[in-house]
Amino acid sequence: MPRDSSAASQDAVLMVLIDRVGHHDEAALRQLYDISAPRMLGVAMRIVRQREWAEDALQESFLTIWRIAGDYREALSPPLAWMGLIVRSRCLDLLRKRASGRDPQTQALDESTADTLQSGCADPMDAADASEQARALHRCLAQLDQRQREVVSLAYLRELTHSELAAQMALPLGTVKTWIRAAMDKLRTCMKQTA
Amino acid sequence: MNPSANPRLLDLLAASHALGTMHGAARRRFEALAREQPEVRAAALVWQARLAGISELQPAIAPDPAVWVRIQNLVDAEQRRQHPAPGRRGWLRSLALWRSVAAAGVFAAVLAAGAGLHLYQELRDAPAIRYVAVLADDKAAAAMLVTFDPKNRQLLLQRIGGFREAQNKSLQLWALPPGGAAPRSLGVIDSGPAIRLTALESQLRAVPALAVSLEPKGGVPGEGGPTGPVLFKGALIERSP
């Protein structure tokens, strides 16, 4: 399979930067931020749905990266995926904290989820500078219908159970289960071919 | 329950685990199994690898400049305290699996399962890259990636922002030497998305930063330094030995 050299070299740059951040190099942290913060803020917005919270989560994520970048070599995942897991985790922490504080906005947040149904998945441009693995996923997600794609993305980004997804998306539980099952089956077949 | 005896069930469980729809006791049971059984660990890792890309596929949004200032202040404060707090481990739950898999030597099984991880192995082993730089514009938006491979004496530049110079202009790359000495030209950047320039390591050694200026078509002679505005710059980062 022809490799997209630009994505490969971006991964190589990110790996060097994360390595240097692991040695507490602030200039490297700055560059890592310049290159990846917009993408990571996009992830955070998708999860917390509110600009101020998303930026708080982004800040916490980069502090976490600063502290644990030295462990990255063991993670064996592409750099943006590794950072994405950190962002997801910080966002979920933040949502849990707000939920336990009975913040009335949490309810509004859940109610606003339905509009993500219209947002669809990332457009093709968004996959252009992604890792090879993410582009393979993008090709496979494109084969799902939009509702299946959305339910998979939301389940993953927000770590929701089937019933939470059903509640948030105002769908019957059985439908959510069927969609996820069908989507994962298709993804498995498709990603096996791509790999 | 022994999912390793039932590949289809195992696959389904690993998918739910990676997707995050498996919660609570079921999740804890699955992770306990994954610690004991290499097949379960491998299946979990394969699905984590498949889905991790979702976070790369979300639309990019430029953060407010204040976010970086806050991060920098917090990092500075932590540096001053001289004993950085250890990272909290809770979120590592999913990464812990990656790690135990690597430690248990199941990585080969995962590669065989075709998770596409061979690319990263390759990247990890291959790079002769010794220096990198992310050149950003005055709004801190990344515009160009630079890598230097000393073995092949090759500087590779890659445009990542939307900037395109006018037809009658050229971009020129400069090394900014320490102590405020005059910038030294590293070459003129053509209009392609990926540009290769030949350079010696001695031209980059001890150079703290690189910059790109906007010059008349074809660039300017190196001795006089840039004549046009500096559009992008960034620190030159040397890889750890």
Interface residues (C-beta under 8 A of the other chain):
Chain A: R3 S5 S6 A8 S9 Q10 D11 A12 V13 M15 V16 L17 D19 R20 G22 H23 H24 D25 E26 A27 A28 L29 R30 Q31 L32 Y33 D34 I35 A37 P38 R39 M40 L41 G42 V43 M45 R46 A54 E55 L58 Q59 F62 L63 T64 W66 R67 I68 D71 E74 A75 L76 S77 P78 L80 A81 W82 M83 G84 L85 I86 V87 R88 S89 R90 D93 C121 A122 D123 D126 A127 D129 A130 S131 E132 Q133 A134 R135 A136 L137 H138 L141 V152 S153 A155 Y156 L157 R158 E159 L160 T161 H162 L165 I180 R181 M184 L187 R188 M191 K192 T194 A195
Chain B: D11 L12 A15 A18 L19 G20 T21 H23 Q48 A49 R50 L51 A52 G53 I54 S55 E56 L57 Q58 P59 A60 I61 A62 P63 D64 V67 W68 R70 I71 Q72 L74 V75 D76 E78 Q79 P84 A85 P86 G87 R88 G90 W91 S94 L95 W98 R99 V101 A102 F107 G114 A115 G116 L117 L119 Y120 L123 R124 P127 I129 V132 A133 V134 A136 A140 A141 A142 L145 T147 L156 Q158 I160 P193 A194 G234 A235 I237 R239 S240
